[in-house]
Amino acid sequence: LEASKFYQEKQIQFDGALAINAKIILDILEIVGPVDLPDYQLTITPANFLPTIQKEIEEGKDNKAGRPKKILTVLMPILMEKLGHLTERQKTDLIKKLAYRFDNKDIMVYFDDLIIQSYLKELAVTGEILDLPENFNGDYLAVVNANVAGGKSDAFIKQKISLQSDISVKGKLTNNLKIERTHSGENEADWWYKTSNQSFMQILTISDSSLISTNGGETKEIKPTIDYKKQKYETDGDLEAAQLANAFNRQNFSTWLTVNPGETKTIALNYGNETPIDFNKTFTFILEKQSGVDSALEYAIAAPVGYKWKESDSPLFKYRAANISARLILELHLEKD
């Protein structure tokens, strides 16, 4: 932001950043009530916020003037002013809603001040991937989608993650992962909801994971229209590092998936972790949620022959959730059967 022309010219520097998604605005509107925008001849309510804003961004007068999201810069100061005049009851309601949103990674915070950032990290509100210890005994999964030229179709995408894991007698962990995405926007009137959802999907796993087989993904050849070297573009070091297969000390299996309106498509991966599981230590499964993406989960893990899971008193442990939390951590214990 500081490197952009807009802020450079005004010599504006930032101490931190607060990332929120649309659910936060809905919560605020439920507390402060409707907001009138006379310049747009609109009244924004929790019921109409998302479709109204998206319609204005896609087809409104500001879009034609090259500033499609200007309406947000008009709405936000009004909301902030209303938040400054809340009653004690409204403040209590807002705190409860914000606490829930922090727990579900709908709000993420970053500060340059290392002391403040360290404190926020302890509260698990900074949004970064969990640091795994060197002797980590378990499994890790994060599914990250990026909508590329798919309009606003994400609003009608439902995702389900199914992971079946198996531990051999030698401690080898093998995973069968299925990610199902359903597009239910086929009956919507606006084109940006019923366009094809084109998602670049990244599946982050333990760093020593190796792919065995895959099915259902797509490949796309991206041909830049600009010769970046000739035009002397600079390379961003952080972005370059994030594009590596083992960025963030994770293995990254990536693919494309296009889901047309009314369709359901599934990506399937079979992969294994090289480091053997220690039967005498706690087995920890961690799943991290992408901000703003609701996803159902079905998880099952089979114990090695001759063992059972203490938590289920069975060789098979199962876990289900209609919508995963910001960070799911399951601690399981093997015992001889």
N, C-alpha and C positions, 0 to 999 in steps of 0.2 A: 504493500500500500504506500509506504513512504517513498518508494522508488518511482511511483506513478507521477505523471505530469500534473495531475489534478491536485495532489497533496504537496508535491515538491514546490509548486509555484506559491502556495500559501505557507510553506515552511512548517507544515503540520507533522508532528511526530506522535507516535502512539505508545502508550504504556502497556496496553493489553488489548485483547480482542474477546468478544463474547459472541459465540455462534449459537443461533437458535433456529428452530424450524417452525412451520406454520402452526403447529399445535399450541405453542406458547401464546401466539396472538389470539387464538380462539379462547384460551383460558382467561386472558386479560379482558377480552370483550365480554365474557360472561360475567365478569366482576364489575367493570366500569359502565357497561351498557352500550347502546348504539352510538356510532360516531358519524356525524354529518360531514360530508365533503362537498360543499356548495359548488366548487369549481368543476366538479365532475357530475353534479346533480345525483349524488349517490348517498345512501345511508348504509354504513357497514355494520353488520350484525354477525354474531357467531354462525348463524344459519347460512348467510350468503357470502361470508368473507372470501373463502378460497375460490369459488367459481367466479365471483365478481372481480376480484383482483386479477385472476388469470385471464379473464375475458378482456379486461382493460389493457393488460400487458400485450396480449396477442393482437387485438383489433382496435384499441383505443387511439385517441388523437396523439398521445405521447409516443406511441409506437411509430406513427407516421413521421413524427418530428425527430426520430432517432433516440428518444429517451423512454423506452417502453416501461421502465420500472419507476418512473418519476412519482407515480401515485403512492408508492411506499414511503418516499421521502416526505410526502405531505401527510400521510396517515400517522407515521411513527411519532413525530413531535406532539401531536394531539393526544395520542395514547400516553406518552410520557407525562404530559401535563395532568391528565386525569389521574395517573398513578400517584401524583404528588398531593392529591386531595382525597385520599381514601379514608374511610372511617376505620375505627379500630377493628370492627367486625370484618370489613373488606380486606384489611391487612392480614388478618389471621387466615382468611380463605385463600389469599394469594400465596402466602408462605406455604400452606399445605399443598397447593397446586404446583408450586415451583419445586418443592422437595420431591414430589412424584416425578416431575420432568427431569430433574437431575438424576434420579435413580434409573431412568429409562434412556439416558443419553440424548434427551431432546434439547439439553443445554450443555455447552462446553465452553470452558474459560481458559484463557492463556494470558500470562503476564511476563514481561521482561524481567521483572524483579524476581531473582531466584528464590528468595525467602518466601515471598507470596506464592510463587509457582509451586514450591515444594509443599507448602501447606495445602494448596488446592489439590495437588496430586495425592496426598494422603486421604483427602476426602473423596477421591475417585471422581472428580468432576472435570478433569482436564481432557478426557477423551482419548488419550493415547493408548497404544497397545500395551498390555501388561508385560512387564519385564519378567521373563522366566529365569529361575535360578539355573546355574550350570548343571546341577545334579537333578534337574526336574524329572520326576517319575510319573509320566502320564501322557495326555494327549491334548491337543489344542486345535481350535477351528475358528475361523472368521470368514464370513462371506460378504464381499463388498461389491456392490453394483454401481455402475455409472451409466446413466441414461444419456446416450449420444444421438442427437437428432431424432428423439422419440416423442417430441411434443411434451404434453403434460400427462402422458399415459401412465406414469408411475402412480397416479392417484387411483388407478383401477387395477393395479397389479397386486395379486396375493402370492406370497411365497411360503413354501413349506420345505424345511430341511429334514432329511431322514439320514441318520448315520448309524450303521451297524458295524460294530467293531468286534474283533476276535483276537484273543491272546493265545498263542500256541504254548506247548509245554516248555519250549525254549525261550519264551518271553517275547517272541516276535508279535508285534501288533499290526494287524491288517484291517484296513477300513474300506467299507463300501458306502460311498456317499451319493445321495440323490438330492438334487435341488429342483423342486417343481415350481414353475411360475405360471400363473393364470391371469389372462387379460380379460376383464369383464366390462370393457368400455364400448362394446360394439353397438349399443343402443343409445349412446349419447349423441346429442345434437351437434356439439362443437367438435370440429375436426381434430383439435389438439388433444382431445381425450381418446378418440377412436383411431388414432394413428398407430402404426406398429411400434411396439416398445423394443428399441435396440439397446441392449445392455452389454457393456464390457464388464465381465465378471471376473473378479480375482478371489481365489480361494487360498487363504493363508493357513498353513499347517506347520507342524514341527519342522525345524530347519533341515533335519536329515531325512525327511520323507522322500520317497521315490515313487514315481507314477508307474503303475502296472498296466492300466488300461483306462480308456475314457470313451464315452459315447454321448452324442447329442449336442455337442458344442459346434461352433462355426468358426471359420477363419475369414478374416477380412484383410485385404491388402490396402494399406494406407499410403497414398502417393501425395506427398506435400506439394503444394502449388508454389511454394517459395523455396529458393535455394538458400538455406540458412547460412551456410558457410560463406557463400559469395556476397550475401547481404550483410555479413559480419554481425550476425546475431550472437548474443552472449549465451553461454550455457549456465543454467542455474544448478549449482552443485547439489542442493537438497533434492530437487526434482530428479536429477540424474541418478542419485543414489536410490530414490524411491522406486525407480523403474527396474532395478536389478531383481533377478529371480529370488535372491535371498535377502531382500531389503527388510529392515526391522528384525533381523535375525529370524526370519520365517521363510519357509519354502512357499513359493507363489505359483500356483497352477492357474493360468488365466485363459479365458476363452470369450467368444461372443455368443450371445443368444438373442434371436429375434422372435418375439411372440406377437402374432397378429391378433386383432380384436376377436374375442370369442374362442381363442385357442388356449390350450394348456401344453406346455413343453417342459421336458425334464432333461437335465444334465446328470450323467452318472460318471463317477470316478472311483477307481479302485487303486488304492495306494497303501504303502506300508512304511512303518518307521523302523530305521536301522538299529537304534539303541534298544537293547532288550529291556523289558519291564522287570523290575525287582519285586518279586512276590512278597517280600517281607516289609516293604515300605508302602505307605499310603499311595494309592493310585488317584491322580487328580485329573479330571476332565474339565477343560475351560473352553467356553464358547463366548465370543465377544460379538455384540450386536452392532450393526451399522446404524448410525444416528438417523432417525426418521423412517426406518424401514421396519415394519411389523412383519414378524416371521414366526410361523408355527415350527415346533421341533418335535421329532420322534427320535429318541436315542436308546440304543440297546447295545450292551457289551457282554460278550460271552467269556467266562473265566476259563483258564486252561484246564485240561483234563485232570481230575482229581482235586479240584478246588471249587469253592463257591464264594459268592459275595456275602459278606457279613450283613450288609444293609438289606438284602433281599432274601437271605437264607436260601439262595438258589444259585446254580451256575450261571443264570442270566439275570442281569440287572436292567430294568427299563425305566425310562423317564420321558414324560410328555409335558408339553406346555403349549397353550394356544397362542401365546406371544412371549418370546424370550425377553428376559430382562437385559439391562445394559451389559452385564457381565455375569454369566452363569458359571459357578464353580461347584463341581460335584467331587467330594472326597470319598473314595471307596476303599474297602479293605478286603483282601483275599484271605481265606482261611481254608485249611484242608477239609475236604468233604469226607 
